Amino acid sequence: MPPSNAQIAELLRTRAEDEPQDHRRRALLRAARLAYGGWGEQAADMVSAGRPLTELTGIGPWLAAIILDWLTHLDPDEVPEPPLVRRGFLTVADVEATLAEHPDWRNAVRADLQMHTTYSDGRTPLRDMVETCARDHSYEFIAITDHSKTLTVANGMDEARLAAEGLDIDRVNTELRDEGTPLRVLKGIEMDLTPEGEGDMDPRALARLDLVLGAFHSKLRERTDQTERYVAAVRNPTIDVLAHPRTRMFDRRPGLDADWPRVFAEAAAADIAVEIDAHPYRQDLQVEVLEAAREAGVRISIGTDAHHPSELANLGYGLAAALRAGIPRDRILNFAPVEDVLAWTRERRGRAAVAAG
């Protein structure tokens, strides 16, 4: 097999390290980024079809000749292994090919379960995010999950601002019903978790929400085993979903490690979902870890983590990861009717309250 787009990206980065001319080095690095997020098909497939590589965004004759030589003569085993900060990320070509094999998935998805507005660090007001979802994505429901108060860098909300957002969501839902728009907006939050798995919001405020995501935002570069942190988090009775669990980010940090079979077994026992954050620069959880989630039988939630309407189109990254990991569709919240999701959170919280005495 010729090198994939992800492997071409690593080759371009390696070539850039030795390139003495600034403009060519910049072109190599730009092409490496585009190989992940800008090329909707594999370069190797284009060559097989007799098409010029200059059709690819950011590829002129000089780069096309270099890439063609790699595709023609290089054994994929000779491609350097990417560092941890870039390992296990799907390219947009991977996503499109996977979804093309399963068109029913994209057509059947009902929801996006993580997004942000100007109530915290989103760049777009609530109504604009809702309008885009209703107009461009045909969802039945979405969850607005702005940040909680400890995360001041993300303009996190305290209980009073959370309540104000809730009233705004009520008004939006009324407007949607009056317009005959078949979309329901769920009240949610992405609550900051301490490394000990504790939240930062009054449980009474959380109880009024439809969906509570819990996420780590501190001590994200630890290289020791973090299993106990995750076990504490999934045992937290106030959260419904463990969001972007590994906290990895493309080319920035590799993410936390844990005994994932144990973590997912604990999550399944608590009936807490774990998230696939579908943002291209997060892809968290990734396929290899999701395979352990599949074996544990844990619920899965997928969210774009969109901070702008343009990012709402990224849900396919999460769907493709779930498909590649073999996650059954009936275990993914995004395919369930909204009333089933609300019944799950209600029943899960009831059981947690009983267990807590």
Phi and psi in degrees as a GROMACS rama.xvg file:
@    title "Ramachandran Plot"
@    xaxis  label "Phi"
@    yaxis  label "Psi"
@TYPE xy
-71.4392  164.926  PRO-2
-58.1328  142.158  PRO-3
-80.4067  172.859  SER-4
-59.9224  -39.23  ASN-5
-63.2371  -39.8752  ALA-6
-69.8214  -37.3433  GLN-7
-60.6695  -38.9732  ILE-8
-59.3552  -42.5819  ALA-9
-67.2328  -38.6758  GLU-10
-63.4812  -40.1877  LEU-11
-63.9652  -40.4934  LEU-12
-64.5387  -42.0168  ARG-13
-64.1822  -41.6243  THR-14
-64.1597  -37.3311  ARG-15
-63.5275  -32.0831  ALA-16
-63.1353  -28.2425  GLU-17
-104.886  3.09831  ASP-18
-82.7619  118.62  GLU-19
-77.9073  -22.7657  PRO-20
-91.3923  125.923  GLN-21
-58.9664  -44.652  ASP-22
-66.6411  -33.7053  HIS-23
-74.7222  -36.5466  ARG-24
-62.3403  -42.5699  ARG-25
-63.2467  -39.3937  ARG-26
-64.7054  -38.7605  ALA-27
-64.8836  -44.5408  LEU-28
-68.76  -38.2296  LEU-29
-63.3692  -43.4366  ARG-30
-63.7977  -35.0706  ALA-31
-62.4962  -41.0439  ALA-32
-65.9308  -41.8549  ARG-33
-68.1602  -28.9466  LEU-34
-60.0934  -29.8523  ALA-35
-83.3676  -52.1125  TYR-36
-110.32  -2.96059  GLY-37
-122.369  -10.3688  GLY-38
-106.457  109.904  TRP-39
-77.7204  -2.42834  GLY-40
-143.183  160.708  GLU-41
-70.6853  134.283  GLN-42
-58.3893  -36.9039  ALA-43
-62.2469  -36.9311  ALA-44
-67.1014  -35.5503  ASP-45
-64.2512  -42.6465  MET-46
-64.0817  -41.9602  VAL-47
-61.4337  -31.8276  SER-48
-85.8817  1.21576  ALA-49
77.6028  20.8783  GLY-50
-97.787  145.864  ARG-51
-73.8023  142.554  PRO-52
-70.1088  -13.8772  LEU-53
-67.6758  -9.44493  THR-54
-70.0945  -19.9931  GLU-55
-75.5066  141.405  LEU-56
-59.2701  132.031  THR-57
81.4825  8.37797  GLY-58
-115.599  113.341  ILE-59
-100.125  -174.768  GLY-60
-57.8623  -39.5303  PRO-61
-63.3661  -49.8845  TRP-62
-68.2243  -36.4113  LEU-63
-60.0168  -40.4649  ALA-64
-65.8901  -40.0188  ALA-65
-63.8847  -48.5112  ILE-66
-66.6444  -39.7996  ILE-67
-60.2941  -39.513  LEU-68
-63.1664  -41.8286  ASP-69
-63.3337  -44.6654  TRP-70
-66.1318  -29.3214  LEU-71
-86.7212  -35.9109  THR-72
-119.415  -15.3716  HIS-73
-93.5714  132.596  LEU-74
-78.3742  131.419  ASP-75
-54.6026  -26.9237  PRO-76
-66.8255  -16.0516  ASP-77
-86.88  -7.56414  GLU-78
-75.7404  132.186  VAL-79
-62.5874  142.113  PRO-80
-67.7618  131.771  GLU-81
-66.5618  151.372  PRO-82
-66.6836  166.481  PRO-83
-55.3811  -32.9731  LEU-84
-70.111  -9.96568  VAL-85
-127.48  10.6299  ARG-86
-87.4587  136.227  ARG-87
81.7676  16.6754  GLY-88
-94.2985  135.535  PHE-89
-79.8374  143.699  LEU-90
-86.379  163.866  THR-91
-62.962  -29.9002  VAL-92
-66.1734  -39.4092  ALA-93
-60.3505  -44.7992  ASP-94
-62.6887  -49.4196  VAL-95
-63.5463  -39.6722  GLU-96
-66.0561  -40.4787  ALA-97
-65.257  -46.1081  THR-98
-69.0508  -30.9326  LEU-99
-63.6972  -29.3499  ALA-100
-78.4843  -15.4206  GLU-101
-136.709  63.3751  HIS-102
-62.3415  -22.6009  PRO-103
-65.3856  -27.3378  ASP-104
-65.6459  -51.0339  TRP-105
-62.7102  -35.7377  ARG-106
-73.6004  -27.561  ASN-107
-93.5751  -11.9891  ALA-108
-65.5253  137.162  VAL-109
-106.404  -17.1005  ARG-110
-153.587  157.807  ALA-111
-119.405  124.397  ASP-112
-113.402  20.7507  LEU-113
-154.723  122.477  GLN-114
-159.838  160.952  MET-115
-128.224  150.962  HIS-116
-127.703  -174.67  THR-117
-71.2023  -1.50204  THR-118
-66.5976  -22.7992  TYR-119
-130.172  -111.286  SER-120
-106.925  11.5659  ASP-121
-68.2376  159.241  GLY-122
-99.3124  2.96711  ARG-123
-136.245  138.88  THR-124
-61.9891  160.217  PRO-125
-50.8318  -51.0316  LEU-126
-63.2967  -34.091  ARG-127
-69.6727  -38.6887  ASP-128
-64.6559  -44.303  MET-129
-62.4326  -43.7157  VAL-130
-60.9164  -41.467  GLU-131
-64.4078  -42.7212  THR-132
-61.0437  -42.2565  CYS-133
-68.9178  -38.9638  ALA-134
-82.5083  -42.3305  ARG-135
-105.092  -14.2918  ASP-136
-125.181  -9.62875  HIS-137
55.2798  35.0633  SER-138
-74.8559  153.845  TYR-139
-86.5753  -31.1102  GLU-140
-154.671  157.465  PHE-141
-140.116  158.965  ILE-142
-117.215  126.334  ALA-143
-90.2687  120.344  ILE-144
-130.471  63.3341  THR-145
-69.9088  163.029  ASP-146
-75.3336  157.785  HIS-147
-93.6022  175.355  SER-148
-66.3862  -31.0514  LYS-149
-64.6673  -30.1025  THR-150
-84.2874  72.2495  LEU-151
-65.0126  -29.7432  THR-152
-63.2104  -22.4691  VAL-153
-106.273  21.4894  ALA-154
56.4222  42.6751  ASN-155
-59.4565  148.557  GLY-156
-91.6347  141.187  MET-157
-87.7217  -176.778  ASP-158
-62.817  -36.2441  GLU-159
-67.1158  -44.0146  ALA-160
-68.8668  -34.6722  ARG-161
-61.3594  -42.3191  LEU-162
-64.5196  -39.245  ALA-163
-64.558  -40.258  ALA-164
-63.2602  -39.4055  GLU-165
-59.4986  -41.3903  GLY-166
-64.8983  -37.9004  LEU-167
-64.5039  -40.9655  ASP-168
-64.2239  -38.6319  ILE-169
-58.6859  -43.5715  ASP-170
-65.0798  -40.8031  ARG-171
-63.0174  -43.3052  VAL-172
-62.6902  -37.951  ASN-173
-63.6974  -43.5452  THR-174
-61.8891  -41.4837  GLU-175
-63.2457  -43.1381  LEU-176
-63.5417  -42.2159  ARG-177
-64.5342  -31.8689  ASP-178
-82.0557  -11.3725  GLU-179
77.8156  21.7029  GLY-180
-85.4796  121.437  THR-181
-82.0487  62.7122  PRO-182
-137.335  135.511  LEU-183
-117.421  134.761  ARG-184
-102.22  121.093  VAL-185
-89.3161  144.134  LEU-186
-83.5952  121.455  LYS-187
-139.981  -176.077  GLY-188
-158.988  148.684  ILE-189
-103.763  96.0643  GLU-190
-83.8885  133.689  MET-191
-70.8701  133.436  ASP-192
-109.594  138.635  LEU-193
-72.5697  165.026  THR-194
-59.7225  -14.8009  PRO-195
-90.7169  3.50399  GLU-196
84.5711  12.7266  GLY-197
-94.9246  144.387  GLU-198
-87.6762  175.126  GLY-199
-118.44  12.3695  ASP-200
-120.495  152.45  MET-201
-62.3055  124.196  ASP-202
-54.8508  -28.5421  PRO-203
-67.0468  -35.0946  ARG-204
-69.6584  -38.6235  ALA-205
-67.3685  -34.1464  LEU-206
-63.3897  -20.9246  ALA-207
-85.5022  -3.66199  ARG-208
-92.2584  158.94  LEU-209
-83.9591  -30.9852  ASP-210
-150.585  126.11  LEU-211
-115.348  115.46  VAL-212
-93.3669  138.435  LEU-213
-115.088  136.69  GLY-214
-147.023  145.393  ALA-215
-84.8379  136.493  PHE-216
-133.558  12.3885  HIS-217
-137.727  155.059  SER-218
51.8843  55.6041  LYS-219
-93.5662  -3.66999  LEU-220
-112.022  16.5921  ARG-221
-63.6059  139.546  GLU-222
-108.62  -2.69561  ARG-223
-86.7552  166.359  THR-224
-61.5973  130.441  ASP-225
-112.626  24.6075  GLN-226
-56.3526  -44.4514  THR-227
-64.4652  -34.2936  GLU-228
-59.5534  -44.9792  ARG-229
-71.2223  -39.397  TYR-230
-60.692  -42.5945  VAL-231
-62.3621  -38.9467  ALA-232
-65.6079  -47.5899  ALA-233
-73.333  -14.5686  VAL-234
-87.3343  -5.01179  ARG-235
-70.0528  116.07  ASN-236
-71.5236  -10.1441  PRO-237
-90.6307  -8.08546  THR-238
-107.267  148.563  ILE-239
-103.467  -30.8239  ASP-240
-135.661  132.863  VAL-241
-89.359  110.28  LEU-242
-89.6366  151.685  ALA-243
20.6326  69.2796  HIS-244
-55.5763  -44.7245  PRO-245
-81.101  -15.981  ARG-246
62.9067  24.6096  THR-247
-78.4469  156.056  ARG-248
-143.685  134.513  MET-249
-54.5294  124.607  PHE-250
64.9582  11.0846  ASP-251
-119.686  -50.6494  ARG-252
-150.33  144.559  ARG-253
-80.045  -15.1401  PRO-254
97.4588  162.859  GLY-255
-84.3047  154.488  LEU-256
-118.552  152.409  ASP-257
-158.926  172.919  ALA-258
-79.3543  88.3715  ASP-259
-64.2369  -39.8093  TRP-260
-56.9838  -39.3922  PRO-261
-67.9281  -43.9191  ARG-262
-60.3724  -46.1783  VAL-263
-70.0209  -33.0334  PHE-264
-63.9601  -40.5151  ALA-265
-64.9545  -41.1804  GLU-266
-64.5885  -41.6235  ALA-267
-64.0338  -39.3717  ALA-268
-64.8702  -35.8621  ALA-269
-85.3047  -5.09065  ALA-270
58.0324  39.0356  ASP-271
-98.9749  138.066  ILE-272
-83.0307  153.727  ALA-273
-113.799  147.812  VAL-274
-98.2597  146.652  GLU-275
-102.002  107.124  ILE-276
-79.4687  114.344  ASP-277
-87.0028  5.13325  ALA-278
-62.0712  133.122  HIS-279
-54.975  -30.3381  PRO-280
-88.7519  -2.13351  TYR-281
-110.525  -59.4314  ARG-282
42.6737  61.4091  GLN-283
-134.662  105.52  ASP-284
-87.7739  153.145  LEU-285
-93.699  172.597  GLN-286
-57.104  -47.6823  VAL-287
-64.18  -33.5456  GLU-288
-78.5976  -34.2139  VAL-289
-62.4149  -26.6877  LEU-290
-63.0844  -36.1181  GLU-291
-69.4909  -35.4564  ALA-292
-64.0865  -39.2847  ALA-293
-60.3757  -45.5576  ARG-294
-64.7214  -31.5453  GLU-295
-79.5423  -16.2405  ALA-296
76.0493  22.8409  GLY-297
-78.1088  151.951  VAL-298
-70.151  153.534  ARG-299
-124.675  137.202  ILE-300
-121.165  139.312  SER-301
-120.194  130.86  ILE-302
-139.282  147.336  GLY-303
-77.6391  -17.2968  THR-304
57.1218  33.3158  ASP-305
-69.133  134.19  ALA-306
-111.959  1.25281  HIS-307
-153.553  148.294  HIS-308
-53.7458  -32.4558  PRO-309
-62.6271  -26.238  SER-310
-82.4932  -9.14548  GLU-311
-66.1636  -16.9461  LEU-312
-78.0838  -1.7358  ALA-313
-89.0086  4.76598  ASN-314
-58.1611  -27.2113  LEU-315
-57.8516  -29.7276  GLY-316
-61.3518  -40.8793  TYR-317
-70.1332  -40.7253  GLY-318
-62.8948  -42.9443  LEU-319
-64.5837  -40.395  ALA-320
-62.7774  -43.3575  ALA-321
-62.434  -42.3141  ALA-322
-62.5624  -45.8275  LEU-323
-66.4738  -28.0333  ARG-324
-87.4125  -5.6539  ALA-325
74.9136  29.0227  GLY-326
-72.9931  125.446  ILE-327
-63.6538  140.379  PRO-328
-63.1869  -31.4333  ARG-329
-74.0132  -2.59888  ASP-330
-99.7291  -0.180068  ARG-331
-104.154  122.776  ILE-332
-58.5736  -31.9738  LEU-333
-65.5239  -15.5068  ASN-334
-100.455  -4.30394  PHE-335
-88.5503  151.841  ALA-336
-61.6238  150.523  PRO-337
-58.9562  -37.7319  VAL-338
-65.4194  -31.8735  GLU-339
-68.4875  -39.4557  ASP-340
-65.2762  -43.6774  VAL-341
-66.5254  -36.2456  LEU-342
-65.5933  -38.9264  ALA-343
-61.767  -49.4359  TRP-344
-63.4709  -38.6677  THR-345
-64.7122  -46.1735  ARG-346
-70.2658  -38.7942  GLU-347
-63.2939  -43.8442  ARG-348
-66.4217  -36.3448  ARG-349
-62.1305  -44.8875  GLY-350
-63.684  -39.8824  ARG-351
-64.7234  -38.2152  ALA-352
-65.3401  -41.5805  ALA-353
-64.1981  -42.7753  VAL-354
-64.4249  -32.4513  ALA-355
-79.2568  -8.54349  ALA-356
